[in-house]
Amino acid sequence: KKIEIKILFKFYIHSIIKNIKKIALFSKYINLFITEIKSEKVNQKILTFKI
């Protein structure tokens, strides 16, 4: 019974770590996306200012 609990616990911890990695990756993409949008806004303001 203890072995089963250990196996389940390891599996549970492994899935938590996997989810954390997925969330971190998702967060990274969101930050890149936001940076890209900000960059586009800045470029648009510069173009508007030049005109």
C-alpha positions, 0 to 999 in steps of 0.5 A: 500500500505504501508503494502505491501511495509513493507511485501516486505521489510521484505521478502527482508531483510530476503532473504538477511540474509539467503543468507549471512548465506549460504555464511558464511557456504560455506566460512567455508567449503572452509576454512576447505577444504583449511586447510585440503589440507595444512595439507596433503601437510605438511604431504607429505613433512614430509614423503618425508623428512623422506625417 
